[in-house]
Amino acid sequence: MAIIKTLLFLFFFFTFSFLAYSQDYISLISEDATWGIREEGGDGNGFEYLNVSNYHFLGDTIISDTLYKKLFRDTLYLGGIREEGTQVFYRPAFFKDRLIYDFGMSIGDTITLECGRFACKSLVVLNVDTLTLEDGLPRKRQKMLVISNYFEPVNYEVDWIAGIGSQQSLIEDDFCYFSDLEKLGPTCSQRLLCFSINGEMLYTNSDTLINECPPPLILSSAKKQFLKDFKVNIFPNPAFSLLHYEIQASKKGIDLLEIQLIDAFGHRIFTNKTNKLSGQIDTHQLSKGFYVLVFKLAQGISSKKIIKN
């Protein structure tokens, strides 16, 4: 009799656990979603910053024959996001494709993630449960122990929520983006403030202050179409001497204001105020390495990574 009771208990326990955590996967990618994120920090030399921005998806892009959804910080293009099953991959504008989430994990599972260019942290699943928000959708929540080795060993806990991502930030990156783009930055502190669908706030972090969450970004249909269609071609890349650029869009009315070149340390090499949608940039005097070419337009901002050989 005791054996039967034990078997029944195990049957119902595993059945309940399966039903609790086998709900349909909720995609992280949605053009209806907005993430309000706070970024703050400094360079240790007196420069300090605080940004509160909206992250959102808009339009598709193909990189190396792979389809991505475009991710923006306000109107600044950051890179592409794609999903394979319950795994989420991020292709920044500056680096290679990398895994940033796996929502198919169980208690005790581990995962190693990269921070831009190298492996910097390992994560262990401590607990798995379900979080139901105002939209009524049960979302899998994984409590992760993060073991970071970026600058020095640091351990902390963070929640991963299906369809939302980490409570730390949508993308826990190894640098932040600045509004003026004069620097690409040192490591900074990022925090997810809130998450909205179609302007309706569904989630706020427990430490989010009243009125700290930015209003959901509302783009005009013209701005949305511009961000979807806008494209910059750079060639040859890697560059040896002259670098050619060409700005394209399906519709007229693009107003280029200036072009900036920024090195891998965030230093601005030069600024060229021009309205020419195609032209050349002399790279003879540049040292070998990575650079970022930033195009400031009246309609938005775009950036491209280049390599000088």
Order of alpha helices (4+ residues) and beta strands (2+ residues): alpha-beta-beta-beta-beta-beta-beta-beta-beta-beta-beta-beta-beta-beta-alpha-beta-beta-beta-beta-beta-beta-beta
